[in-house]
Amino acid sequence: MEDFAVMYDAVLRQRARYREIRLPVLVIAGDSDEIVWTDLHSVSFVREVPGAQLILMRGIGHMPQYADGKAVVSAIETLAERIAPARVGFLKPGRRVPD
């Protein structure tokens, strides 16, 4: 409860700097999340961060990585391929480490 009590002020302070983020950002959220409200947190965060991408998983709550782990891993791999294709291809299962 202590974390929750101070979270609002912390988020307000952080929000002022969202536009400074220059790293690739992928937000994966469930549209049925009752803990972190998707509209208030995920959607508004993605709107503020330049180039951020949102994957909104229908009918899923707070832990999309448990509800549909394969979809979450696939989304992360897609992002990784986009930003570092040579490294990701080299690390995929079944690939040999180059000699």
C-alpha positions in Angstrom: 0.0 0.0 0.0 2.9 2.3 0.6 4.1 1.9 -3.0 0.6 2.6 -4.2 0.2 5.7 -2.1 3.3 7.3 -3.6 2.8 6.0 -7.2 0.6 8.9 -8.4 3.1 11.6 -7.6 6.0 9.5 -9.0 4.1 9.0 -12.3 3.3 12.7 -12.6 7.0 13.5 -12.2 8.1 10.9 -14.7 5.4 11.9 -17.2 7.1 15.2 -17.8 10.1 13.4 -19.3 8.3 10.8 -21.4 9.0 12.8 -24.6 12.7 12.5 -23.9 12.7 8.7 -24.4 14.6 7.8 -27.5 14.8 4.1 -27.2 12.4 1.7 -29.0 9.4 1.2 -26.8 6.9 -1.6 -26.9 4.0 -1.6 -24.4 2.0 -4.9 -24.1 -1.1 -4.5 -22.1 -4.3 -6.4 -21.5 -7.6 -4.4 -22.1 -9.1 -6.1 -19.0 -6.4 -5.1 -16.6 -8.0 -4.0 -13.4 -4.7 -3.0 -11.7 -2.9 -0.8 -14.3 -5.7 0.9 -16.2 -4.9 0.5 -19.9 -6.5 3.8 -21.0 -4.9 5.9 -18.2 -1.5 4.3 -18.2 -0.6 2.3 -21.3 -2.4 4.3 -24.0 -1.4 7.7 -22.6 2.2 6.5 -22.1 2.4 5.4 -25.8 0.9 8.6 -26.9 3.6 10.6 -25.1 6.7 8.6 -26.1 7.9 9.2 -29.6 7.6 6.1 -31.8 6.2 3.9 -29.0 4.1 1.0 -30.0 1.1 -0.5 -28.1 -0.1 -4.0 -28.4 -3.5 -4.3 -26.7 -4.4 -7.8 -25.9 -8.2 -8.3 -25.9 -9.8 -10.0 -22.9 -6.5 -10.2 -21.0 -5.9 -8.8 -17.6 -2.8 -7.6 -15.7 -0.3 -10.3 -16.7 -0.4 -10.8 -20.5 2.9 -12.7 -20.4 1.1 -15.5 -18.5 -2.2 -15.3 -20.4 -0.5 -15.6 -23.8 3.2 -16.0 -23.4 3.8 -17.0 -27.0 2.3 -13.7 -28.3 4.3 -11.6 -25.9 7.6 -13.4 -26.8 6.7 -13.0 -30.5 6.1 -9.3 -30.1 9.4 -8.9 -28.2 11.3 -10.9 -30.9 9.7 -8.7 -33.6 10.9 -5.6 -31.9 14.4 -7.1 -31.4 14.6 -8.1 -35.1 13.7 -4.5 -36.0 16.4 -2.9 -33.9 19.2 -5.5 -34.0 18.4 -8.1 -36.8 21.9 -9.6 -36.9 22.1 -10.3 -33.2 18.6 -11.8 -32.9 18.9 -14.1 -35.9 22.2 -15.4 -34.5 20.6 -16.2 -31.1 17.4 -18.0 -32.3 17.1 -21.6 -31.3 18.6 -24.1 -33.8 21.1 -21.6 -35.1 24.8 -22.3 -34.7 27.2 -19.8 -33.2 29.3 -18.6 -36.2 32.9 -19.9 -36.3 
